[in-house]
Amino acid sequence: MAEWIRWNGNAATITLHIQPGARKTEVVGLHGDALKIRLAAPPVDGKANAALLEFVADRLQLAKSAVSLIGGQTSRRKIVGLAAAPADTEQRFLP
């Protein structure tokens, strides 16, 4: 089991390390105990956070309302909550 994902029934939290302002949005791999994601959005006015939540929802084929930012609003280290995470969440994020 990956360190960056924690399950609570069918809900989960994922720990992410974000690199905003990248050329394209993509999963890079592991960064310590977090999954590293490069975001094309700039880190201004919450644009990177909104882009991150949209990317996670799209990657997991979840409604945007099922994905929320729990911690790290102004940090590169983010905790994202998934209301109903698919069982193969870990595999869907592998680069």
Order of alpha helices (4+ residues) and beta strands (2+ residues): beta-beta-beta-beta-alpha-beta-beta-alpha
